[in-house]
């Protein structure tokens, strides 16, 4: 079975890669956008996830993995909202900036470029691997 690939965004001032690594896992919740919620619901255990610092930085900084698939978001007033559990895998050899990603023609159609406000998005395997290659990973 093919592994899924995703990208999640977080403001480093609110929840940074460094904090994620220090804590060893995270409940990925607080996602309200319906399209991003569908992405959370579609994640499978073991899927690989690029961790992107939005706002300041604007770069992919690490790789995470889905440890627990979608379940009702704790404390959410909407029963349709879900969360997933993520665990860190490793930091990238070097961060890959949004400007670098936008400069690669084959990445022009990924949601990070086309829908900049989306916080959780799918990636195809080629885009995932291309971003890793930009990092030297």
Backbone torsions as a table, in degrees:
resi	resn	phi	psi	omega
1	UNK	NA	133.8	-178.0
2	UNK	-71.1	141.5	177.7
3	UNK	-83.3	141.7	176.6
4	UNK	-84.0	159.0	179.0
5	UNK	-132.0	139.3	-173.4
6	UNK	-142.2	168.5	171.2
7	UNK	-136.1	132.4	174.3
8	UNK	-119.6	147.9	-178.1
9	UNK	-116.0	144.2	175.7
10	UNK	-149.0	139.7	173.6
11	UNK	-70.4	124.2	-178.5
12	UNK	-61.0	-26.5	176.6
13	UNK	-71.3	-24.3	178.4
14	UNK	-94.5	-46.9	179.8
15	UNK	-153.8	103.3	-174.5
16	UNK	-93.8	163.3	173.6
17	UNK	-56.7	-43.1	-178.4
18	UNK	-60.0	-42.6	177.6
19	UNK	-65.8	-42.4	177.9
20	UNK	-56.9	-46.8	179.0
21	UNK	-64.3	-44.1	-179.9
22	UNK	-60.3	-42.1	-178.5
23	UNK	-79.1	-23.1	175.0
24	UNK	83.1	-10.3	176.8
25	UNK	-169.8	166.1	178.2
26	UNK	-152.3	142.2	167.6
27	UNK	-85.1	116.4	-179.5
28	UNK	-89.2	98.5	-174.6
29	UNK	-133.7	-174.2	179.1
30	UNK	78.9	9.3	-179.1
31	UNK	-85.8	121.7	-176.3
32	UNK	-109.2	-24.6	-178.5
33	UNK	-63.7	127.7	-177.6
34	UNK	-58.4	-38.2	179.4
35	UNK	-67.0	-42.3	177.5
36	UNK	-65.9	-36.4	176.4
37	UNK	-62.6	-40.2	177.5
38	UNK	-62.9	-37.0	177.0
39	UNK	-64.8	-45.0	176.6
40	UNK	-57.5	-45.1	-177.9
41	UNK	-64.4	-26.4	-177.7
42	UNK	-86.9	-10.3	-178.3
43	UNK	-67.0	142.0	178.8
44	UNK	-115.1	151.7	177.9
45	UNK	-56.7	131.7	-179.3
46	UNK	92.5	-11.2	176.3
47	UNK	-59.7	148.2	-179.8
48	UNK	-96.1	142.0	-172.0
49	UNK	-133.3	124.5	172.6
50	UNK	-82.0	135.1	-179.0
51	UNK	-101.3	119.0	-174.4
52	UNK	-114.6	129.1	173.1
53	UNK	-85.7	113.7	178.0
54	UNK	-90.8	179.6	-179.9
55	UNK	64.0	-117.1	177.9
56	UNK	-74.6	133.0	-178.8
57	UNK	104.3	-58.8	-178.3
58	UNK	44.8	64.6	-179.1
59	UNK	-155.3	152.6	173.0
60	UNK	-80.6	127.2	-173.9
61	UNK	-118.4	-18.8	-176.3
62	UNK	-162.1	176.1	178.1
63	UNK	-119.3	133.4	176.0
64	UNK	-121.2	176.1	178.5
65	UNK	-138.0	146.0	176.9
66	UNK	-76.1	119.7	-179.5
67	UNK	-98.2	-28.5	179.6
68	UNK	-143.4	129.2	-178.5
69	UNK	-73.3	177.5	-172.7
70	UNK	-54.2	135.5	175.6
71	UNK	-144.7	162.4	-178.1
72	UNK	-56.6	132.2	-178.5
73	UNK	-63.9	124.1	179.4
74	UNK	-59.0	129.9	176.2
75	UNK	77.6	-0.6	-179.6
76	UNK	-76.0	140.9	177.9
77	UNK	-81.8	-8.6	-178.2
78	UNK	-109.8	115.4	-177.5
79	UNK	-65.8	-12.7	178.3
80	UNK	-81.8	-16.0	-178.0
81	UNK	-78.6	135.7	-179.4
82	UNK	-123.7	164.7	175.2
83	UNK	-133.1	162.2	171.5
84	UNK	-131.6	161.0	174.5
85	UNK	-103.7	132.2	178.5
86	UNK	-118.0	149.1	173.0
87	UNK	-128.0	145.5	178.6
88	UNK	-72.5	145.1	174.7
89	UNK	-104.9	-59.1	177.9
90	UNK	-168.6	156.7	173.5
91	UNK	-75.7	153.1	173.7
92	UNK	-71.7	155.6	178.4
93	UNK	-56.2	-36.2	172.6
94	UNK	-155.0	148.9	178.8
95	UNK	-61.2	147.4	176.2
96	UNK	-111.4	115.7	-175.3
97	UNK	-76.5	158.7	175.7
98	UNK	-60.6	-38.5	179.2
99	UNK	-60.9	-40.4	177.6
100	UNK	-64.6	-42.4	-180.0
101	UNK	-63.4	-44.2	-179.8
102	UNK	-64.6	-25.3	-178.5
103	UNK	-78.0	-11.5	-178.6
104	UNK	-95.3	115.9	-175.2
105	UNK	-56.5	-40.0	-177.6
106	UNK	-69.9	-11.7	179.1
107	UNK	-102.1	3.5	-175.3
108	UNK	-62.1	-24.8	-175.6
109	UNK	-99.0	1.3	179.5
110	UNK	-71.9	154.5	-176.1
111	UNK	-60.5	-31.6	179.1
112	UNK	-58.1	-35.1	180.0
113	UNK	-86.4	-43.1	-174.5
114	UNK	-81.5	-34.1	-176.2
115	UNK	-128.2	73.7	-169.5
116	UNK	-60.6	-21.2	-177.1
117	UNK	-89.8	-9.9	-178.7
118	UNK	-69.7	130.5	-173.3
119	UNK	-95.7	-17.7	177.3
120	UNK	-138.0	127.6	-175.0
121	UNK	-148.8	150.2	175.7
122	UNK	-77.9	154.6	171.2
123	UNK	-130.4	143.6	171.8
124	UNK	-80.3	164.2	-175.3
125	UNK	-59.3	-37.4	-179.8
126	UNK	-64.1	-44.3	179.6
127	UNK	-64.9	-42.8	178.1
128	UNK	-57.2	-50.6	-178.5
129	UNK	-65.7	-35.4	179.2
130	UNK	-66.1	-41.4	177.5
131	UNK	-63.9	-41.6	176.5
132	UNK	-61.5	-39.0	-179.8
133	UNK	-65.7	-34.6	176.2
134	UNK	-63.1	-30.6	-179.9
135	UNK	-80.9	-10.6	-175.2
136	UNK	80.8	18.3	-179.1
137	UNK	-95.7	NA	NA
